[in-house]
Amino acid sequence: MTDPKLDWRSAPAGPLHGEVRVPGDKSISHRAIMFAALADGVSRISGFLEGEDTRATARAFAQMRVRIETPTASERIVHGVGIDGLKAPLNGAAIDCGNAGPGMRLLTGLLAGQRFDTTLIGDESLSRRPMRRVIDPLTQMGAKITAHEGGLPPLRVSGNCTLHAIDYTLPVASAQVKSAVLLAGLYAQGETRVTEPHPTRDYTERMLRAFGYPIEFSEGQARLSGGQRLRATNVVVPADFSSAAFFLVAASVVPGSKLVLRDVGMNPRRTGLLHALRLMGADITQTNRREAGGEAIADLIVRHAPLRGVDVPVELVPDMIDEFPVLFVAAAAANGTTRVTGAAELRVKESDRIAVMAKGLRALGIGVDETPDGAVIHGGKLGGGEVDSAGDHRCAMSFCIAGLIAQAPIRILDCANVATSFPGFVELANGCGFELR
């Protein structure tokens, strides 16, 4: 368990330099464990994110009698039990997803097709996050899921339900909801189709194909038929773009900086922030482009450059939804005004990220006008002070970046949950020039 009282102090820093390899991609790590568990045979996962969220997913499958070995840090050997080989947790124990919203949403889809009942629980933060968007389409498929009022966890997923395929159009673009429906579709009779209003991350589709499951997908659409098998394979997890994002912004805003970020996952459905930063004038180049396990990878070289305010194109929003907290910091450091629209999903993440970032930046002297689906950020000089991350790992790390260019140190409250997505952040950051403790 993390220390709920952990606070940080981020102070003004000189130029940032060095090479950085951030931890493995969290989304891919979750899925690698899941699909390896369902596959026939033994899979090896390298580059696995050693975070609390992903470990919670691994523990969930261990509870369902999947043997998972850890020969070294960031490596897992998963002895798959086959598509129909999962077993009920002993003594009816609940599966604790910790802080992992993606883990809970994907597991809900997967568990809807099992022969046993399951209860999914989470920590205080996760227990406030609505799951109705997952429950509704799964119920249409024949699943039986009960939740607290408002669709909040705990979720009780009934076993022995006969699932039937649906043709589902997502009301709001969400890779997690799409993935939950597709995972239920593995157990459904007929062909499950999912259509999105905007294309979202296709990690589930790419990894299902890597594990040999027949699936067809293109931008904004995916379809598969139930009753097929997965074949064990080896998975190399690229460095997480969302984790690299903090260093991209840091080197962009701290004068004199140059950082090289190694082996970064460049899935086009994930790199919206890269395009947004370039629109703002950031100096970021890609080198050594290659592919591993169906995913594009590259090294990124980022140098300091003066940023300017922009209207963030709404079509980039689904591809950068996790990076908005750090974009808010880039906007605060930019010359002019930045406008964000179409990002209402930020209100129901680990925190209301629009409100948390707006309140924090205002406390540091930046003008921020909130809107229901975004914000207007007026660039200016950041002062020191105290901000509350509300237990949100991405907000905590984003305020760390603000501290690098503030006129005085920033005290950041409630940072323990950073361990869920980015273990070792403090050491890695200080290693390239941050002033963080």
N, C-alpha and C positions, 0 to 999 in steps of 0.2 A: 504493500500500500504506500501511496505517496503521502508526504507530509502536507496536511491541509494548510499549514501556516507559512509555507515557503514564500518569501518575498525576494525580489532582486533589486539591485542598484546598477543602473546603466549610466555611464559617465561619458562626456565628450572624449573623442579619440582622434588620433592622428591617422594618416593614410593606412588603408588595409592592404596587405600583400600576402601572397602565398597561393598554394594549391589546396583545394578543399574537395573531399569526397564525402558528401552528406550520406546519411543512412539510406537503406533501400526503400523503394516505393511502398507506402503503406497499403494502397489499394491492391497492388499486385501481390503483396505478401499475404493479405487476407485470402485472396482468391486462390493463390498457389496452394495454401494449406487445404482449402475446401475441396478443390478439384483433385488434388493428390489423394485425399482421403477417399473420394468416391471412385477413384480409378482402379483398374485391375493391374496389380503389380506394385513395384516399389519406385518411388520418385525421390529425387534429390533436389533440394531447393538451396541455392547459394545466393548470398546477398540479402537474406531475410532480415526484415526490420526487427531488431530486438527492442520493441516498444511494448508498453503495457497493453495497448489495444490489440496488437497482433498476437501477443502471447495469450490473451484472453480467447482469441479464436482458436489457437492451437489447443488450449485447455478444453475448449468446448468439444472438440473432436476426440480428444483423449477420453473425456467423459463418455463419449459414445463408442468407446472401445476401439479406437484407431491407435495403433502403436506409432509413436512419433519419437524419433531419436534426435539428440542434439550433439553431434560429434564435436563441433566447434561453435563458437559464437557466430551468429549470422548464417548458420547452416542447419537444415533439417532433413532428416531422412524419414519419409512417410510411407508406411506400409498400408497401401490402399486396401479397402475392404469391398470395393465394388459399389455400383450404383445402388444396390439394395442391401448393403451389408452393415449399415449403421444400427446400433443397438441403443436401447433406452439407458439413460444415466442410471447408475445404481441407486436403489432406494428412492427413486423418483426425484432425485436431487435437481434443483433448478440449475440452468446454465447461466453463469454470470458473465455478461458481455462487458463489464467494466464501464469504460467511457466510450466504447466503440459503437457509434451509430451505424456505420457501414456493416460492421459485423452482425449487429442485431437485425438490420433490415434484410441482408442477404440470407442469414440463417432462417428467418421467418419463412421466406420463400422455399428454402430447401427442406425445412422441417414439415411444411404443409403436406408433403408427399410421403412422409414416413408412416410406419405401422404403429408407432408409439406416441403417447402424449408427451409434450415438453412444455416447460415454463422457462421463459427468457426474462432475466432481470438485469439491471444495470446500476451504476452508481447514481448519486443524487442528480448530477447533471443530465445523464442519459434518461433518467426517469421523468424528466421534464420535456423530453423531445417527442413531438407527435409522430405516431406511426400509422395514422389513418390512411395516408397515401399508399402505403404498402398493403394494409389490411383490406382495403376496398377491392382492388383487382384480384387479390388472392381469394377473397370470398366469392367473387364472380366465378372463379375457377372451381369452386366447390369446397374450399378450405373452411375450417371452423376455427376462428381465432377470437379470443376474448381479451379485452384490455380494460384499463381503468377509464373513467370518464374522459372524453376528449381524445381517445385513442392513445393514451399514455401507457408506458410499461408499468408493471410487468405484463408480458404477453403470454397467454396460454394457448398453445397450438395443439389441436386435437389430431390424433393419429387415425389411421384406417379410413381416411376420407378418399372417395373416388374423385380425382381431379380430371377436369376436361379442359381442353385447349380453348383459348379465347383469342380474339383479334382485338387488341387493346391499344387505344390511342391515349397517350399520357396527357393529362390536362396541363401539367407543368413539366418541363424537361428535367429529368432526374436520372442519372446513371444508376443510382441505388435502387430506385423503384423498378426501372427497366430490368435490372439484374435479378431482383426478387421474382419478378414474373417469369423470366427465362428459366431460373432455377426450379421454380414450381413446374414449369413446362417440361423439364426432364422427366417428370413423373406423370404427366397428363396424357390423356388419350387424345390423339390428333395433333395438329400443327398449331403451335402457339406463335402469334405474331405480335410484335410491339412496334408502334409508330410514335415518333417523338415530334413535338413542335419545333425543336431545334436539336441538331445532333449533339449528343453528350459522349462522355468517355466510353470507349468500346473495349475496356479491359476484359470484361466477362466474355464477350464474343471472341476476342483474339485468343484468350486462354482456353476456352472450350475447344476451339479449333486446334490449338497446340496439343491438347490432350486427346485429339482424334475424334471429337464429337462432331457429327455432321450439323453444321449451322451455316445459314446464309445471312450476310449482313452487308449493309451499305450505309451511307450517311443518313441517320434518322430512322433506320428500319432494321429489324432483325427478326428471324424466324427459325424455329427448330421444331422437330417432332419428338415426342416422348418415346421412351423405351429403348434408347440406344445405350452404348457402353462408352466409358472413357478408358483410355490406355495410359498407363504410367509414362511419365516423361521427366526429363530434368529441366528445371526452371532456373534461369539466371535473372535475378531481380535488379533492375537498373536503379541508380540513385534517384531519390524522390524529387520531382520537379518542385513540388510544394515546399519542400525543405530548402532546396536550392534558391527558391524565390527570395528568402530573407537576405541571402548573400548577394544576389543580383541587385536588390534595392540598396543594400548597405554600401556596396562598392560604387554604385551610381551616385549616391548623395554625399559621400565623404570625399572631400578634395584630395587629389593625388593618389587615389586608390587604383589597384589592379589586382583582380582575383581570377584564378583559373578553377573552374568547377568541373570535376572529372565524372564521366560516365553517367550523365544526366539523361533520364528518360524523356524522350521528345515526342511522345504520343501527341498528334495534332489536336486531340480533344482535351489536352491538358495544358497547353502552352499559351493560352490567351494572354496571360500577363506579359509574356515576352513581346508580343505584338503591341500591347498597350504601352509598355515602357519605351519601345522604339518610337512609337508615335509621340511620346513625351520628349524624345531626344536622347534616350539612353544609347550608350556605345557598347553593344553586346554582339559578339561574333561567335559563330559555330565552327568548330573544327572536328576532324576525325569522326565524321558521321558513319554509323554502322548499325547493324541490327543484331538483336539477341532475343531468342524466344518469341519472335514475331513482333517485338517492340523496337522502335527506332531509338538510338542512343547517340549522344554527341558530347564533346567537351565544349564548355562555354567560357569565353574570355570576356570579362566585363571591366570596363575602365570608367573612372569618374567622368561625368558629363553634366552640364547644367540642364535641368529638366524644366519643361514648360507645361502649364495646365492644358488639359484637353477635355473634350466630351468623349468619354469612353464609348466606343461603338457597341450598341446593345447586342450585336451578333457575337461579340467576344465574351459576353457575360457567362454563358454556360461553361466555357472552356477556362474560366479563371475564378470560379465561385469560391474556392478555398483560399485564393490569394488576395482577396479584397482587403483584409486588414492591413497587409503590408503595402498594398497599393495606396491606401489612405495616407500612409506615412510618406510615400513618394510624392503624393499630391500636396501634402503639407510642406514639403521641401521645395516644391516647384514654384516657378515664377508664374503667377496667374491663377486662374480658377479651373478646377477639375470637376466635372459633373458625371455622376454615376446614376444610371437608371436601369430598370429591368432586373434588379437584384433583390427582390423581395424575399428570396430563399435565405438570405443572410439573417433574417429576423428569427429563423428557427434552427440555427446551427447550435453548437455547444453553448452559445449564448446568443443574445440578439446582437450580432456583430456590428450592425450599423450603430446601434445605441451605445455600445461599449466603446467603439473607436471614436465616435463623435464626442462623447462625454470626456474621454481621456485627452483627445487633442485640444478640446476647448480649455481643459485645465492647464494645458501647456501653452495657451495663448493663440491657438489657431482658430480661425473662424470656420465653423462647420454648420451647415443648415441641413437638418434631416428631412428626408421625404419618405413616404411609405415604402418605396422600392429602391432607395438609394440615398445619395447625399450630394451636397455641393460643398466642396472643400476649397477654401481660399488660402493659397500658399502664403507663407510668411516665416518669421523667425520663431523657432521653438524655444520656449523657456523651460526651466527645470520645474520640478514639483513632484506630486504624487498622483499616480493613476491606478485604477483597479482593473485588472484583466478579467474579473468575474469568473475566474477559474478556466478561462478559455486559452488553450495552448497557443493558438495562432495570434490572438490579441497580445498575449504576454510577449512573444518573440518579436512582434511588430513594434511594440513600445520600446523594446531593447534597441531597435534600429533608430528610433527617434532619439534615444539618449546619446547616440554617437555624434549627433549634430546639434544637440541642445546647448543652450548657453550655460546650463548648470545640470548637475546630475538629476536623474529621474528615478524615483522609487516606484517599483512595480509590484503591486500586491497580488497574492494568490496565483503563484506560478507553478505549483506542483504538477499540474496536468501536462506540462511540456514533456514529461517523461512518457506520456502516452504515444506521442508521435515522433519525438526527436530526442532520444536518449543521447547524452553527451553534448548537447548543444552548447552549454557554457564553455566547456573545454575547447571545442572546435572553434567557437567564435573568438575566444581570447587568444587562441593560437594564431589567428591572422590579424590581430590588432584591436579587437573590441576591448572595452574597459567595463567588464561585467562581473559582478559578484553577488 
